[in-house]
Amino acid sequence: FTLIDAVKNIANITLKIIGEGPIKEDLELKVRNEKITNVCFLGYKTGRELNEEVRKAMFVLCPSEWYENNPRCIVEGYALGKPVIGARIGGIPELVRDNETGLTFESGNSEDLHLKIQYLLNNRDNIIEMGKNARNHVTQELDAEKHYIKLLDIYQKTIEEYKR
């Protein structure tokens, strides 16, 4: 419930939760029971619908408490020029460059997440700059052709070492 607890007392924003999963019902129950009015559940979205929701957002939140290597929500946000606030767990800290492409917070710590959200809300220029950096990161570091070339180079070096 880290995400819900982090945003429930922030005025003038709406948290839109996209996706399905095993804790969705528990999250919806918490929102109902605590009469939290700034959270809505959009369910599963893909393609244009997902892109449109991300485009309308100021930033993307990735509050994972699981050891994920490469959460797709980060790359999707970056591709649309959105900074990401991500949990410091699994591969997330390697993708979210603190104060460059977004911010990181201690996984499971709603107070830390709350502070990071407030920071971006109070520093809108940083949202724009981090969003540009995020988009550049996708085009420069995550480009399929560049990845392919790097992978071929690794294979070539491995083959050369094996031949020795």
N, C-alpha and C positions, 0 to 999 in steps of 0.2 A: 504493500500500500504506500510505498515511498512516494510515488508520483502524485497520488491523490492528496496525501498529507502535505506535500510541498506546495501545491497550488491552491488549496482550498481557501486560503485567506488572502489571496492576491486579487485585488479589485481590478475591474476593467479588462480582464482577459478571459478567454474561453479556451479551456483545454479540450482538444478534440483527440480522442483516442481511436486510432485506426487499427483494426485487426480483431482476430478472434483468439481464443485460447482458454486453457483450463481455469484461469482465475478471473475471467471476464464477469461471470455471475457474482462472484464475491466482491469485485470492484463496484459493480452496479448496485449491489446491496448496500455497500458502505456509503456510496453517494446518496442513495435514497434515505438510509437511516440517519445520516448526519445532515440531511437537507442541504447538500452542497449544490449550488446552482450554476457554477462556472465550469462544469465538466459535462461533456456529452460523448456518447459512444456511437461511432459511425459504422462499426462493423468492418467486414473485409472489403478492401478496395484494391483494384488493380488498374493498370493502364492509365487512360485519360483521367478517370475519376480520382485515382490516387495522386497523379501529378497535379491536378487542379487543387486538391486540398493542400498539398505541400507548397505549391506556389503562393497560396493565400496566407500561409503561416509566416511568422517572423523568424522562427527557428524550429529545429527538430529536436525532440527529446528522445534519448535512448537510455532509459533508466534500468537497464538489464541488471538482474541479480544472478545471472547464469554466466558460465564461462564460454561465451560465444567468441569465435575467432574473427568473424567478419560480418557483423550485423548488416543486412541489406539496407535497413532504414538510413544508415549513415551515408552510404554511397548514393542512395536515391536523393537524400537531402542535398548532398554536395553537388550532384549533377544538376540540380535546380537552383544552385547558388545560395543554399541555406546553411548557416552555421549549425553545429550540433552540440548539444549539451549531453555528454555521455558519461556513464558510470565507469569508474576506474576498476574494471574487472575484465578478465579474458583479453581479447585482442582490441578492445575498444580504445584503450590509451594509445595504441600504436596508430590508430586511424584518426583520432581526434587530437590534433595538436593544440595544446592549451594556449589560449590567447592568440592563436593564429587561424585555425579553422573552426574553433569553437571553444568550449570549456569542458573540464571534467570535474566530477564530484565523487566522493566516497560512496561506493555502492551500498545501498540500503540506508543511507543517511539523508532523511527528508529535509533536515535543516540545512545541510550543505547544498542540496539541490535547490532549495528555496532561495538561498543566497545567490546562486549562479543565475537563476531565472531573473531575480530582482536586478542583478548587475546588468544583464542584457537589456531589460526593460528600461533601466535608467541611463543606458549608454547606447542609444540607437545607432550612432555612427559606427560603433564597434560591430553591430549586427551587419551593417553593409560591408564593412571592410573584411570581416571574417567570412561573409558569404562569397565575396570575390575570391578570397584565398581558397575557400572550399571548392569552388568551381574550377579554379586553376589546378588544384590538387588532382581532381578527377581527370582533367584533360592532359596533365603532364605525367602523373604517376600511375594512373589506372587505365591508361589508354591500351586497348587490346593489342594494337600493332607493336607498341613499345614493350609490352609484356612478352609478346611472342619473341621479339628480338633478344630480350634478356634471357628468356628461357633457352633459346637456341644457343646462346653464348655459354650458358651453364653446361648444356649437353656437350658442346664442342670441347670445352675444357676438361670435362669428365672423361670423354673419349681419349683425348690426348694424354691425360694422366694414366689412363688404363693401358695405353700402348707402351708406355715407358717401362 
